[in-house]
């Protein structure tokens, strides 16, 4: 069911509605220099869920990532990254980003400010976000960010082999989700829990 209302645009230039990320077309990836800057380790998170709610008075955005779903293509390295030296997935199973402000920049660009929580540490980010509108009411959001490792509590660095900060890339393909403020379409399943709850 599309929850967009073309006759009620928001101040962000987007139609009012609720969107939820779809696995196809979405990715969350990271990269960091290692081996004393001679190599770049690239990885991705396999499981995550993003939500966007746009109202005439403002917008909300959230992204939740399963920390244990990280994959760098090297099982021993992945096990170390999941340990207390890095993401500490046993005590902090998820990473999350929650927007505190969403403001228009120009054209199809937004600035999303908010908090990224990694292994219990909070990093304040200001993200440049590019938004494009696709078919069937879909939105595509893309952004990149640089996160200082120390700010996220990633201080393990034996022999100084890790160099520089972590580069994050996120692309989210968002499809219309059931709007909690309106009746669901008859074919919507009762266990669908993709909509952002009202505050």
C-alpha atoms as one frame of an Amber mdcrd trajectory, in Angstrom:
protein
   0.000   0.000   0.000   1.396   3.390  -0.917   1.232   5.891   1.915   2.433
   8.833  -0.158   0.274  11.917  -0.511   1.361  14.022  -3.472  -1.075  16.740
  -2.367   0.663  17.078   0.999   4.405  17.552   0.401   6.716  18.034   3.343
   9.233  20.824   3.799  11.874  18.343   2.613  10.371  18.186  -0.860   9.287
  14.578  -0.287   5.720  13.312  -0.144   4.280  12.501   3.249   4.490   8.806
   4.067   6.363   5.954   5.703   9.089   3.910   4.008  11.014   0.802   5.025
  14.252  -0.603   3.612  14.204  -3.497   1.183  17.067  -6.028   0.925  17.327
  -5.705  -2.832  19.137  -2.504  -3.689  20.287  -1.800  -0.121  23.791  -2.143
   1.315  25.786  -1.030   4.347  29.545  -1.324   3.946  32.741  -0.226   5.681
  36.428   0.105   4.822  39.549   0.713   6.897  43.274   0.808   6.193  45.349
  -1.971   7.778  48.796  -3.559   7.449  50.267  -0.153   8.275  48.299   1.470
   5.479  49.341  -0.998   2.798  45.978  -2.755   2.502  42.311  -1.847   2.782
  39.917  -4.171   4.569  36.409  -3.922   3.144  33.352  -5.458   4.689  29.591
  -5.282   4.782  26.704  -5.943   7.125  24.305  -8.529   5.786  21.296  -7.760
   8.012  19.911  -4.294   8.726  16.652  -2.383   8.676  16.053   1.278   7.843
  12.932   3.381   8.276  11.934   6.840   7.112   8.798   8.703   8.153   7.948
  12.026   6.501   5.257  14.334   7.866   4.364  17.930   6.943   5.871  19.034
  10.260   9.116  17.073   9.943  10.700  13.676   9.451  12.286  10.787  11.327
  14.889   8.253  10.216  16.391   5.177  11.848  18.808   2.434  10.832  19.405
  -0.715  12.901  22.215  -3.119  11.986  22.889  -6.617  13.318  26.541  -6.432
  14.388  27.126 -10.184  14.063  26.155 -10.042  10.381  29.445  -8.341   9.427
  31.379 -10.069   6.662  34.863  -9.189   5.400  35.389 -12.451   3.539  37.814
 -13.780   6.159  36.257 -15.914   8.920  39.103 -15.530  11.450  39.145 -11.752
  11.018  35.353 -11.607  11.270  35.465 -13.532  14.555  37.974 -11.015  15.913
  35.835  -8.083  14.772  32.856  -9.586  16.612  34.901  -9.890  19.830  35.204
  -7.387  22.688  38.235  -5.838  20.925  35.879  -4.321  18.366  32.085  -4.634
  18.040  31.576  -6.804  21.171  28.478  -8.387  19.663  27.745 -10.510  22.749
  27.012  -7.370  24.777  26.021  -5.045  21.920  24.166  -7.073  19.269  23.136
  -4.066  17.196  24.512  -0.850  15.808  22.016   1.942  15.344  21.692   5.378
  13.814  18.875   7.657  14.933  18.336  11.013  13.249  17.937  14.081  15.428
  17.404  16.518  12.533  16.698  16.216   8.804  17.085  19.364   6.722  16.983
  20.063   2.970  20.154  21.221   1.228  19.527  21.618  -2.485  17.740  19.646
  -5.149  17.745  15.989  -4.162  20.116  16.431  -1.241  19.411  16.347   2.499
  21.517  16.697   5.625  20.699  14.128   8.298  22.213  14.739  11.724  22.036
  12.117  14.432  23.717   9.606  16.705  25.497   6.434  15.624  25.751   3.929
  18.484  28.523   1.340  18.161  29.342  -1.108  20.964  27.752   1.233  23.491
  29.640   4.315  22.244  27.756   7.221  20.669  29.221   9.122  17.718  27.515
  12.298  16.501  27.335  12.401  12.709  26.165  14.872  10.085  25.451  12.961
   6.899  25.086  14.338   3.370  22.301  12.249   1.840  21.330  12.004  -1.815
  17.703  11.068  -2.448  16.219   9.824  -5.698  12.657   8.759  -6.351  11.984
   5.526  -8.197   9.052   3.556  -9.474   6.124   2.375  -7.366   6.672   5.018
  -4.700  10.205   3.940  -3.846  12.976   6.160  -2.517  16.731   5.565  -2.758
  18.990   7.136  -0.122  22.777   7.084  -0.294  25.445   8.532   1.985  29.070
   8.175   3.037  30.706   9.059   6.342  34.075   8.930   8.046  34.047   7.756
  11.661  37.108   8.116  13.924  37.755   4.646  15.328  38.573   5.960  18.787
  35.241   7.790  19.009  33.485   4.472  18.418  35.603   2.723  21.048  37.682
   0.843  18.449  41.034   1.387  20.146  42.581  -2.074  19.586  45.547  -1.569
  17.279  48.360  -4.046  17.830  51.648  -2.651  16.581  49.852   0.300  15.005
  48.828  -1.857  12.050  45.426  -0.150  11.640  45.745   3.274  10.063  43.141
   5.987   9.633  39.432   6.101  10.329  36.554   3.910   9.208  34.728   4.862
   6.022  31.044   3.946   5.974  28.806   3.704   2.917  25.060   3.162   3.057
  22.571   2.835   0.226  18.977   2.135   1.147  16.220   1.196  -1.258  13.019
   2.150   0.564   9.551   0.912  -0.279   6.248   2.280   1.061   5.281   0.693
   4.362   1.940   0.531   6.151   1.246   3.932   7.715   0.274   3.741  11.410
  -1.879   6.825  10.954  -4.118   5.277   8.300  -5.980   2.046   7.723  -3.954
  -0.716   6.120  -4.919  -2.090   2.750  -6.946  -5.328   2.906  -4.055  -7.398
   1.541  -1.590  -6.212   4.220  -0.554  -9.012   6.576  -1.305  -8.586  10.269
   2.260  -9.330  11.340   3.770  -6.546   9.266   5.823  -4.380  11.644   7.697
  -2.058   9.321   6.004   1.235  10.132   7.609   3.797  12.390   5.517   4.241
  15.550   4.333   7.688  16.417   6.050   9.444  19.254
